[in-house]
Amino acid sequence: MYKSGFGNHISFHMPGHKGKKFFPDDLTKFDTTEIDGTDNLYAPRGIIQAAQEHAAEVYGAGHTIFLTNGATAGIVSAILALSDERGVIIVARNCHKSVFSGIILSGAYPFYVYPKMYGDFAGSVAPLDIEQAILKNKDKRISAVALTSPTYEGITSDIKKILEITNRYGIPLIVDEAHGAHFPFSPDFPQNSAAVGADIVINSMHKTLPVFGQSALLHINAPKLVPKIMACLELTQTSSPSYLLMCAMDKFFEDYKAYDFGEYSRNLQDTRAVLKECKNIRLLENDDLSRLVFLAKDMGNFGNTLRDKYNVEIEGSFDGHAIAISTISDSIEDLRTLQNAVLETDRLYAPKEQKTAEYARTDTVISPRKAFFGKRRVVPIEHAAGEICAENIMLCPPAIPIIAAGEIITESIIANIPPILREINVTEEKYVK
Ligand SMILES: Cc1ncc(COP(=O)(O)O)c(C=O)c1O
């Protein structure tokens, strides 16, 4: 692994540093532990506290906590802190698996809100749908509303409007803003959710900013939630948080003004304008300028073509779209290389019709925790319709469950499961119809 060195391709995938130098070479100097003067992440009173306060100021958040086990640890901890088996959590169905993991661990019962679909991927959730979900569950204890904004494809939901609704009903809003850690650094990016006032926001810094993998942030705008979330972070995170990761995050907040986000934004706009010359591949008009999403038919081999012919490695190729992650670490030359590779490859693809798809919906009939931890049985996929799923089944990326624990497996959901999966765990736990 070490010897492989991971090649020298032009990166349009995470982490956001793109393999370029952003940190001093003497890494080991920064890889320390809790000794005199280095503070403690779980009881910060010194340099970690000061660094977190600086980060909070940058994001316009009330309180910010460094995460060294990815956004995942922050999301799971937030759900654990807020919800339990006594209540319902309202969740956008296109959330990342970490939200579904948090639900299994907490024992909460999910009520799913379905997003708008863009053919083979999901987009925003409508504020009205969130309000209707709240009203449908008004006789129950609603612990939180959780959603993803922006999505992997750079589509945001109207967080301001959704927050007005959740505030009106006194329900905390958790925004998984994993893919939007860069939002505060240019007015050309969408407004970041912590600055709008969302109760809890999680940013995966390593996806779009020059820091090390697993570096992330948890912002809290409701001070009373801080102690419980901190306690849950101690349940889910390592007791040896990486000082190297924390120092690199702090370094970015020290340095960010020196990065030319204005020029970067202009470069992105120019690249987007040129990419519109493609005849077959269409660039998605999404909310995040930096997330380049290419739409065409049968794009499964798009990434391979860019790698083999142009030495460009993108984030992912799917059936009807492909994703390139651009960050402040990309030079104008990197963007041009990607742009020319896409222009030259365009003729290999056929345009994709503008299809709207329906989310393959089903019902949750038993709590995901009970389905996951209860008695299980393995059944062949072709005999699974009508059974209740005991696990979360997904492709990663995007790590959005095709079927989640507690949901009834239907024929249309089976049709979405990749053929490589031959068997599925179903629960034998009883449920009330
Ligand atoms: C929408 C979304 N949320 C959360 C995560 C988890 O982030 P991390 O890898 O930092 O744990 C991901 C990771 O891909 C993601 O795509």
The ligand as an SDF file (V2000), in Angstrom:
LIG
                    3D

 16 16  0  0  0  0  0  0  0  0999 V2000
  -23.8300   13.1570    2.3140 C   0  0  0  0  0  0  0  0  0  0  0  0
  -22.7450   12.5580    3.1550 C   0  0  0  0  0  0  0  0  0  0  0  0
  -22.8260   12.6760    4.4900 N   0  0  0  0  0  0  0  0  0  0  0  0
  -21.8970   12.1770    5.3160 C   0  0  0  0  0  0  0  0  0  0  0  0
  -20.7970   11.5240    4.8290 C   0  0  0  0  0  0  0  0  0  0  0  0
  -19.7860   10.9680    5.7760 C   0  0  0  0  0  0  0  0  0  0  0  0
  -18.6250   11.7150    5.7270 O   0  0  0  0  0  0  0  0  0  0  0  0
  -17.2390   11.1730    6.3070 P   0  0  0  0  0  0  0  0  0  0  0  0
  -16.6290   10.3440    5.2320 O   0  0  0  0  0  0  0  0  0  0  0  0
  -16.4680   12.4260    6.5920 O   0  0  0  0  0  0  0  0  0  0  0  0
  -17.5230   10.3900    7.5250 O   0  0  0  0  0  0  0  0  0  0  0  0
  -20.6650   11.3720    3.4340 C   0  0  0  0  0  0  0  0  0  0  0  0
  -19.4910   10.6590    2.8910 C   0  0  0  0  0  0  0  0  0  0  0  0
  -19.3590   10.3320    1.7660 O   0  0  0  0  0  0  0  0  0  0  0  0
  -21.6660   11.8970    2.5860 C   0  0  0  0  0  0  0  0  0  0  0  0
  -21.5870   11.7650    1.2470 O   0  0  0  0  0  0  0  0  0  0  0  0
  1  2  1  0
  2  3  1  0
  2 15  2  0
  3  4  2  0
  4  5  1  0
  5  6  1  0
  5 12  2  0
  6  7  1  0
  7  8  1  0
  8  9  2  0
  8 10  1  0
  8 11  1  0
 12 13  1  0
 12 15  1  0
 13 14  2  0
 15 16  1  0
M  END
$$$$
